[in-house]
Amino acid sequence: MTKVIPTTPIAGQKAGTSGLRRQTRDFMAPHFLENYVQSILNGIGGAEGKTFVLGGDGRYFNAEAIQTILRMAAANGAAKMIVGQNGLLSTPAASHLIRLNKTNGGFILSASHNPGGIDADFGLKFNMANGGPATEAVTAAIFEATQNISEYKVLEAADVDLSTLGETQMGDMQISIVDPVVDYAALMQTLFDFDAIRALFAGGFTMKFDAMHAVTGPYAKHILEDLLGAPAGTVMNGTPSVDFNGGHPDPNPIWAHELMAIMTDPDAPDFGAASDGDGDRNMIVGRGAYVTPSDSLALIAAQAHLAPGYAQGLSGVARSMPTSGAVDRVAEAKGIECHETPTGWKFFGTLLDASRVNLCGEESAGTGSDHVREKDGLWAVLMWLNIIAKRKMSVGDLMAEHWQTYGRNYYSRHDYEAVDSDVASKLMDDLRTKLPALKGQTFAGLTVEKADEFAYDDPVDGSHTSGQGLRIFFDGGARVVLRLSGTGTQGATIRVYLERLELDPAALGMDAEEALADVIKAADAIAEISARTGRAAPDVKT
């Protein structure tokens, strides 16, 4: 029996750069999840006769939320739901299932790299039929629906057993419980030279992959250990946990400190990698050599032809605006398109669908290609393994060669987390007002060449997106970008992106923070970050 439940709009249901993220208790509150799910269905034109994919990263409330979504989809007339076993699906695997099964989209339950637990974070986003995050237009339609909702529909039905593979029914809706790993693993085997990577491991190559107690554990164990022959124990922290074992599933040197300690030990393995809560981010580390996401993107752009799935070369590359210009230099040398987009994987979708690009990346540890419409952490790790297997060089040597060829974009991101929202907004508003007058002024020995607020016109669909970050460029190729993050759930995170191009072959081996010292001082002097936030240093440096 379908019940129609009267409701009223709930404040705070506007999606950020990747769906709606709030504290778990918010999603557990009466009507909150139901309102948002019904608003998604209303915003996409209804569910009648449609097929969707459903799964998440296994964090606290994941299983309960899936049962609610199933009941609501059935009540709204959906024909079929494809659900990951035990409610698990990495974000890239969900994107692949949407595309593989030609569904009408999918519901992905995740707050990505944010902590999990009843007192931590939860999230829900809708991905469209191309497998990518909802476009700006669809996101706006969903938000409008949240503001006008008056009722939602839910089917009275027993919980579905999510642990058993196979077909079942909920009312008139078919439910297919699928292995979350098998289809994704099959896709990876079409893209990379698994024989070469097997030979690499068989020859004594050593590796540690930190799954951070998150969703990529089962994927990494099956692909790295079972299919590629890496020794048992190569995957650490590989069992998904509802609270990520109390950790912060963000693959960077701060939160993946256990892996970093291993990789800086004198007896470190040859290669280290990590992925995040929902499996779409990555960290690459060599023995004593951390690779920034921007550098990883650039090296992949230079070497991707070594993988069978990219042997024909790249059609083009795209990066988010805050990501360093390292990949731009590779694209220029190869004579291929290079696009600069706003932050958020959804902005790559039109370029990928139009075959304008087939490699994309963001400085926030996201890298991917046209094989899905999401960033993909394990894909990036396999690409690096493929490159290492073919080049027979260490991570450190590969990066040193790359910098000698293309120059080095020294780069760092400084995050000031949980800043009072009013303070953060005032800082950005005041800096925005300053921008026109900055040209020609000198700060910490650096002279401003130009300053602006980034806006983007999509070259495929013509859509315009404004207000995407404040940029300050200095003579000599240095740059500072400031923006407020759209992924947090408490206060505001001020993100400061710092970059300096170095072409002198003798100056490519500096510590990044040392190389950026003047840029850091200039950024603080211009934006008054320390004075306004009261913070002597950022909370996180990556």
C-alpha positions in Angstrom: 0.0 0.0 0.0 1.3 3.5 -0.9 1.1 6.1 1.8 1.0 9.8 0.9 2.6 11.7 3.8 1.9 15.5 4.1 5.1 17.5 4.7 6.5 21.0 4.5 9.8 22.4 3.1 12.9 21.9 5.3 15.6 24.5 5.2 19.2 23.6 4.2 18.4 21.2 1.4 20.5 23.0 -1.3 23.1 20.7 -2.8 26.8 21.7 -3.0 29.4 20.8 -5.5 28.5 17.1 -5.2 25.0 16.5 -3.8 23.6 17.3 -0.4 25.9 16.8 2.6 24.8 17.4 6.1 25.4 15.9 9.5 24.1 12.4 9.8 21.6 13.3 12.5 20.0 15.9 10.1 19.4 13.1 7.6 17.9 10.9 10.3 15.5 13.6 11.5 11.8 13.1 10.6 11.0 13.8 7.0 14.5 15.1 6.1 15.6 12.2 3.9 12.1 11.6 2.6 11.7 15.3 1.6 15.0 15.3 -0.3 14.4 12.0 -2.1 10.9 13.1 -3.2 12.4 16.4 -4.3 14.9 14.5 -6.5 12.2 12.5 -8.0 10.1 15.5 -8.6 13.0 17.5 -10.0 13.9 14.9 -12.6 10.3 14.6 -13.8 9.2 11.6 -11.8 10.1 8.0 -11.4 7.3 6.3 -13.3 8.6 3.3 -15.4 12.3 4.3 -14.7 15.3 2.2 -13.7 17.9 3.5 -11.2 21.1 2.4 -9.6 21.4 2.6 -5.8 24.3 2.2 -3.4 26.7 4.0 -1.1 30.0 4.0 0.8 28.7 2.0 3.7 28.9 4.8 6.3 26.5 5.1 9.2 22.8 5.2 8.1 23.7 4.0 4.6 21.6 0.7 5.0 18.6 2.4 6.5 18.6 5.2 3.9 18.6 2.6 1.1 15.5 0.9 2.5 13.7 4.3 2.6 14.8 5.1 -1.0 13.6 1.7 -2.2 10.2 2.2 -0.6 9.8 5.7 -2.1 11.0 4.7 -5.5 8.4 1.9 -5.5 5.7 4.2 -4.4 6.6 6.7 -7.1 6.3 4.0 -9.8 9.9 3.1 -10.6 10.2 -0.1 -12.6 13.6 -1.3 -11.3 16.4 -0.6 -8.8 19.9 -2.1 -9.2 21.4 -2.1 -5.7 25.0 -3.0 -4.6 25.2 -6.0 -2.3 25.0 -4.9 1.3 24.2 -1.4 0.0 27.8 -0.9 -1.1 28.9 0.8 -4.3 31.8 3.0 -4.9 30.9 6.2 -6.7 32.8 5.3 -9.9 31.3 1.8 -9.8 27.9 3.3 -9.5 28.6 5.6 -12.5 29.7 2.5 -14.5 26.5 0.5 -13.6 24.3 3.5 -14.7 26.1 3.5 -18.0 26.4 -0.3 -18.4 22.7 -0.9 -17.8 21.5 2.3 -19.5 19.5 3.3 -16.5 17.8 6.7 -15.9 20.3 7.6 -13.3 21.3 6.6 -9.8 21.2 7.5 -6.1 24.6 7.6 -4.5 24.8 7.8 -0.7 28.1 9.3 0.4 29.7 12.3 2.0 32.9 11.3 0.1 36.0 12.1 2.2 34.1 13.5 5.2 34.1 11.5 8.5 31.3 9.0 9.1 29.2 8.1 12.1 26.0 9.2 13.9 27.8 12.4 15.0 29.6 12.9 11.7 28.5 13.4 8.1 26.1 11.8 5.5 25.3 12.7 2.0 23.1 11.9 -1.0 23.4 12.9 -4.6 21.7 12.0 -7.9 23.7 11.0 -10.9 22.1 11.3 -14.4 21.8 8.8 -17.2 25.3 9.5 -18.5 26.6 8.4 -15.1 27.7 11.9 -14.1 26.5 14.2 -11.3 23.3 16.2 -11.8 23.9 19.2 -14.0 23.5 22.7 -12.7 20.0 22.9 -14.3 18.8 19.6 -12.7 20.4 20.6 -9.3 18.4 23.8 -9.5 15.2 22.0 -10.3 15.7 19.6 -7.3 16.4 22.6 -5.0 13.2 24.3 -6.2 11.3 21.1 -5.5 12.6 21.1 -1.9 11.2 24.6 -1.5 7.7 23.7 -2.7 7.2 20.1 -1.5 3.9 19.4 0.2 3.9 15.6 0.3 5.9 12.5 -0.3 5.0 8.9 -1.2 6.3 5.8 0.5 5.3 2.1 0.1 4.5 0.1 3.2 6.8 -2.9 2.8 9.2 -5.0 4.6 13.0 -4.4 4.4 14.8 -5.9 1.5 17.6 -8.4 2.2 20.5 -6.5 0.7 23.0 -9.3 1.5 21.7 -11.9 -1.0 22.5 -11.6 -4.7 19.6 -11.9 -7.1 16.2 -10.6 -8.0 13.4 -9.7 -5.6 10.3 -7.5 -5.6 9.0 -4.5 -3.7 5.4 -4.0 -4.8 5.5 -3.7 -8.6 9.2 -2.7 -8.6 11.9 -5.2 -9.4 15.0 -5.1 -7.3 18.3 -6.6 -8.5 21.0 -7.1 -5.9 24.4 -7.1 -7.7 28.0 -7.8 -6.8 29.4 -4.3 -6.3 32.9 -5.2 -7.6 32.6 -7.6 -10.5 31.5 -5.2 -13.3 33.9 -2.5 -12.3 36.8 -5.0 -12.2 35.9 -6.2 -15.7 36.0 -2.6 -17.0 39.4 -2.0 -15.5 40.7 -5.0 -17.4 39.7 -3.4 -20.7 41.7 -0.3 -19.9 45.0 -1.4 -18.4 47.7 -4.0 -19.2 47.0 -6.5 -16.4 49.7 -8.9 -17.7 52.4 -6.2 -17.4 51.2 -5.3 -13.9 51.1 -8.9 -12.9 54.7 -9.3 -14.1 55.7 -6.2 -12.1 54.4 -7.8 -8.9 55.9 -11.2 -9.8 59.3 -9.5 -10.2 59.2 -8.4 -6.5 57.6 -5.0 -6.8 56.1 -4.0 -3.5 53.1 -1.8 -2.7 50.7 -0.7 0.1 47.2 0.5 -0.7 45.3 2.2 2.2 41.6 1.7 1.7 41.1 3.8 4.9 38.4 1.5 6.2 36.2 2.7 3.3 34.4 1.3 0.3 37.4 0.6 -2.0 38.7 -2.1 0.3 36.8 -4.9 -1.5 37.6 -3.5 -4.9 41.3 -3.1 -4.2 41.6 -6.6 -2.6 39.9 -8.2 -5.6 41.8 -6.3 -8.3 45.3 -5.9 -6.7 45.6 -9.1 -4.8 43.3 -11.6 -6.6 43.6 -10.5 -10.2 47.1 -8.9 -10.3 48.9 -11.1 -7.8 50.0 -8.5 -5.3 50.9 -10.3 -2.0 48.2 -10.7 0.6 48.3 -7.7 2.9 49.1 -5.3 0.1 45.7 -3.7 0.9 45.6 -2.3 4.4 42.5 -1.1 6.3 40.5 -2.9 3.7 37.2 -3.7 5.6 34.6 -1.0 5.2 33.4 0.5 8.5 30.3 2.6 9.2 32.6 5.2 10.9 35.8 4.5 8.9 37.2 3.1 12.1 37.0 6.5 13.7 39.2 8.0 11.0 38.9 10.7 8.4 38.7 8.9 5.0 40.5 11.7 3.0 43.6 10.5 1.0 46.1 13.1 1.8 49.4 13.1 3.9 47.6 14.4 7.0 44.7 11.8 7.2 46.5 8.9 5.6 49.3 9.3 8.1 49.7 5.5 8.6 50.5 5.0 5.0 52.8 8.0 4.9 54.8 6.6 7.9 55.2 3.4 5.9 56.3 5.2 2.8 58.9 7.3 4.5 60.5 4.4 6.4 63.9 3.3 5.1 62.4 -0.1 4.2 59.4 1.5 2.4 57.6 -0.4 -0.4 58.1 0.8 -4.0 54.7 2.3 -4.3 51.9 3.6 -2.0 48.4 4.7 -2.7 45.1 5.5 -0.9 41.5 6.2 -1.7 38.7 7.9 0.1 35.3 7.1 1.6 33.4 6.5 -1.6 36.4 5.5 -3.8 36.5 8.5 -6.1 39.7 10.2 -4.8 43.3 9.0 -4.7 46.7 9.7 -3.3 49.9 8.5 -5.0 53.2 8.1 -3.0 56.5 6.7 -4.0 59.3 5.6 -1.6 59.8 9.0 0.2 58.1 10.8 -2.7 54.6 12.3 -2.3 52.9 13.2 -5.6 50.5 16.2 -5.6 47.2 15.5 -7.4 48.1 18.2 -9.9 51.4 16.6 -10.7 49.7 13.2 -10.9 47.2 14.5 -13.4 50.1 16.0 -15.5 52.2 12.8 -15.5 49.2 10.7 -16.4 48.5 13.1 -19.3 52.1 12.7 -20.5 52.2 8.9 -20.1 48.6 7.6 -20.6 49.4 6.2 -24.0 51.2 3.4 -22.3 47.9 1.9 -21.1 46.0 -0.1 -23.8 42.7 1.8 -23.2 44.5 5.1 -24.1 47.0 3.9 -26.7 45.4 6.1 -29.3 46.4 9.2 -27.3 44.3 11.7 -25.5 41.7 13.8 -27.3 42.0 16.5 -24.7 42.4 17.2 -21.0 40.4 19.3 -18.5 41.2 20.5 -15.0 39.3 22.4 -12.4 40.3 26.0 -12.1 42.1 25.7 -8.7 44.2 22.8 -10.0 47.7 23.7 -11.0 48.6 24.5 -14.6 51.0 21.5 -14.8 48.7 19.6 -17.1 48.3 22.6 -19.4 52.0 22.4 -20.2 51.7 18.8 -21.2 48.6 19.5 -23.3 50.4 22.4 -25.1 53.4 20.1 -25.9 51.1 17.4 -27.2 48.9 19.8 -29.2 45.7 18.7 -27.6 42.8 20.7 -26.1 43.0 21.9 -22.5 40.0 23.2 -20.6 39.7 25.0 -17.3 36.4 24.4 -15.5 34.8 25.3 -12.2 35.3 22.9 -9.3 32.9 19.9 -9.4 33.1 16.8 -11.6 29.7 17.7 -13.2 31.5 20.4 -15.2 33.5 17.8 -17.0 30.5 15.9 -18.2 29.6 17.8 -21.3 33.3 17.8 -22.4 33.5 14.0 -21.9 30.2 13.3 -23.6 31.3 15.4 -26.6 34.6 13.6 -26.7 36.4 16.9 -26.4 38.5 15.4 -23.5 39.2 11.9 -22.1 41.3 12.8 -19.0 40.1 15.1 -16.2 41.4 16.0 -12.8 41.0 18.2 -9.7 43.5 19.3 -7.2 41.3 17.7 -4.5 42.7 14.3 -5.3 40.2 13.5 -8.1 41.4 12.0 -11.4 39.5 10.1 -14.0 38.7 9.6 -17.7 35.8 8.9 -20.1 35.4 5.3 -18.8 32.9 6.7 -16.3 31.5 10.1 -15.5 33.0 10.4 -12.0 36.5 10.7 -10.7 37.9 7.3 -9.9 40.5 6.6 -7.2 41.4 3.0 -8.1 41.6 3.9 -11.8 44.3 6.4 -11.1 46.2 3.8 -9.0 46.0 1.3 -11.8 47.1 3.9 -14.3 50.2 4.6 -12.2 51.0 0.9 -11.9 50.6 0.5 -15.7 53.0 3.4 -16.3 55.6 2.0 -13.8 55.3 -1.4 -15.3 56.0 -0.1 -18.8 58.7 2.6 -17.9 60.4 0.5 -15.2 61.1 3.6 -13.2 60.3 4.6 -9.6 57.7 7.2 -8.7 60.5 9.7 -7.7 62.4 9.2 -11.0 59.2 9.5 -13.1 58.4 12.8 -11.5 62.0 14.1 -11.7 62.0 13.3 -15.5 58.6 15.0 -15.9 59.8 18.2 -14.2 62.9 18.3 -16.3 60.8 18.0 -19.4 57.9 20.3 -18.6 59.0 22.4 -15.7 57.6 22.2 -12.2 54.5 23.9 -10.9 55.2 24.1 -7.2 51.7 23.8 -5.6 50.0 23.6 -2.2 46.5 23.9 -0.8 46.0 25.4 2.6 42.6 24.7 4.3 41.2 26.8 7.1 38.4 24.6 8.4 35.3 25.3 10.4 35.7 29.0 10.2 32.8 31.0 11.3 30.6 31.4 8.2 30.1 35.1 8.6 33.8 35.7 9.0 34.6 33.6 5.9 32.0 35.3 3.8 33.1 38.8 4.9 36.7 37.9 4.0 35.7 36.8 0.5 33.4 39.7 0.0 36.0 42.2 1.0 38.7 40.6 -1.2 36.3 40.5 -4.1 35.9 44.3 -3.7 39.7 44.7 -3.7 40.4 42.8 -6.9 40.1 45.6 -9.5 42.7 47.8 -7.6 45.3 45.0 -7.0 47.0 45.2 -10.4 50.5 46.7 -10.1 50.6 46.4 -6.3 53.5 44.5 -4.7 53.1 42.1 -1.8 56.0 40.1 -0.3 58.1 41.0 -3.3 55.5 39.8 -5.8 53.8 42.2 -8.2 50.1 41.5 -9.1 49.7 41.1 -12.9 45.9 40.7 -12.8 43.1 39.7 -10.4 39.6 38.5 -11.2 36.7 36.2 -10.2 36.5 33.1 -12.3 33.5 32.5 -14.5 33.0 29.7 -17.0 31.2 29.4 -20.3 30.7 25.7 -21.2 32.0 25.3 -24.8 29.5 22.5 -25.5 26.2 23.6 -24.1 26.8 27.3 -23.7 25.9 27.4 -20.0 27.4 30.1 -17.9 28.7 29.6 -14.3 29.9 32.6 -12.3 31.3 33.2 -8.8 33.8 30.3 -8.9 36.8 31.6 -7.0 38.9 34.7 -6.6 42.2 34.6 -8.6 45.3 36.7 -8.2 48.1 36.3 -10.7 51.7 37.6 -10.1 54.5 38.4 -12.5 56.7 35.4 -13.2 53.9 32.8 -13.2 52.8 32.6 -9.5 49.1 32.4 -8.6 46.8 32.5 -5.6 43.2 31.3 -5.6 40.7 31.6 -2.8 37.3 29.9 -2.6 34.9 28.6 0.0 34.5 24.8 0.0 31.2 23.2 -0.9 31.9 19.9 0.8 31.9 20.6 4.5 29.0 20.5 6.9 30.0 22.8 9.7 31.0 26.5 9.4 33.0 27.3 6.3 36.3 26.0 4.9 38.5 28.7 3.3 40.7 27.1 0.7 43.8 28.9 -0.5 45.5 27.5 -3.5 49.2 28.5 -4.0 51.2 28.0 -7.2 54.5 29.0 -8.7 56.0 27.9 -12.0 59.7 27.0 -11.9 61.6 26.3 -15.2 65.2 26.4 -13.9 66.5 22.7 -14.1 68.6 23.4 -11.0 65.7 24.5 -8.9 63.2 21.7 -9.3 63.9 19.7 -6.1 62.9 22.2 -3.5 60.3 21.6 -0.7 57.0 23.0 -2.0 56.2 25.1 1.1 59.7 26.6 0.9 59.4 27.3 -2.8 56.0 28.9 -2.2 57.1 31.0 0.9 56.7 34.4 -0.9 53.4 33.4 -2.4 52.0 32.3 1.0 53.1 35.6 2.5 51.5 37.6 -0.4 48.2 35.7 -0.1 48.0 36.4 3.7 48.8 40.1 3.1 46.2 40.5 0.4 43.3 38.5 2.0 44.2 39.2 5.7 43.6 35.5 6.4 45.5 35.3 9.7 44.1 38.5 11.1 40.5 37.8 10.2 40.3 34.1 11.2 42.7 34.3 14.2 44.5 31.2 12.7 48.3 31.3 12.8 48.4 28.5 10.3 46.0 26.4 8.1 44.4 23.3 9.6 45.5 21.1 6.7 48.2 21.5 4.0 48.1 19.3 0.9 
